[in-house]
């Protein structure tokens, strides 16, 4: 048997179906490639806007070709239409960017070829109107004005030759075409300004994003500083108590109790640090609540158990304090008590928290240590307290007076209650500059 008879014949239409599928894939690939090239253009206009301009040009040139049906079989209108779209295949197939000079040349050539065969109420000059807008939208002002002048001169020249007609007299249509070119140029200029405003807004957005990122980093740095300062201060007090118990009292039970408390606070501080550093993660927010004003009681208890003498009093309803203000009061109290241990070891502290319907105030004071003033470093200290306070519209002051170091902070709980804060606290200290620690 002949080998050719062993090969089954192809079903009718199978090759043509494959060809259609291949052709369809090729068309889709070409369209995708054209879209990518449009999006990569340096003009930064939406692809829909560029395609809309090409569709408008297609409608105008198609109408101009139909108007010249009386000249059939002349191919000049088709050549004019092809000249108008010369930049399109150059860009879609060969990747040649539509330079303003190419747009101008193709439009002037297309309109000239159309006007060689004049018709009444001609659509051909509107090619110049559309391209005037395109040139003004992508080129400098000099290019836009230059093309508008060349387009007007071309229409005037053809009008003098009697090829620009509108109705019975040629001069009736010329002013309308000239004004149309100016309007097209103005539309392109407006698009140009809109693009510049877009670039400016993007630049401003980048600056704002950078500032927000910097502020977030500073906020996290303040949180980490407060947590570490608090935990280390109390842990060192417990370690000191354990060492003292072993050296002087020879009491292992007391030393073990101090070490257990130091271990508990160390674990708690590590959890706080992990939660704070977790703010840098782009994932879901942590579910653990931030410390609030209600936690100040426990904060004072931690310092007391570590050996710091604290006279603490609280008045008012903490339910009136928002979460943000309560968190700020907690951190400021935490930093102030840690500074007592750091700069006035052995001194007692006094803490007063007062909450009214209009304001929440916190006062932390301690006797100044004997001897020379402690060295001021460049840490976060009171700068962090001041930043927290200012962000929430409060007032803070810190300084020495009557042999005491005092930190006073107040937050308004109602709009316009800053004056109430100033009235509730001694006015002299509010005017005293912050002494950073």
Buried (B, 14 or more C-beta within 10 A) or exposed (E): EEEEEEEEEEEEEEEEEEEEEEEEEEEEEEEEEBEEBBEEBEBEBEBEEBEEBBEBBBEBBEEBBEBBEEBEEEEBBEBBBBBBBBBBEBBBEEEEBBBBEBBBBBBBBBBBBBBBBBBEEBBBBBBBBBBBBBBBBBBEEEBBBBBBEBBBEBBBEBBEEEBBBBEEEBEEBBEEBBEBBBEBBBBBBEBBEEBEEEEEEEEEEEEEEEEEEEEEEBBBEBBBBBBBBBBBBBBBBBBBBBEBBBEEEEEEEBBEBBBEBBEBBBEBBEEBBEBBEBBEEEEEEEEEEBBBBEBBEEBBEBBBBBBBEBEBEBEBEBEBBBEBBBBBBBBBBBBBBBBBBBBBEEBEBBBBBBBBEBBBBBBBBBBBBEEEEEEEEEEBBBBBBBBBBEEBEBBBBBBBEEEBBBBBBBBBBEEEBBEBBBEBBEEEBBEBEBEBB
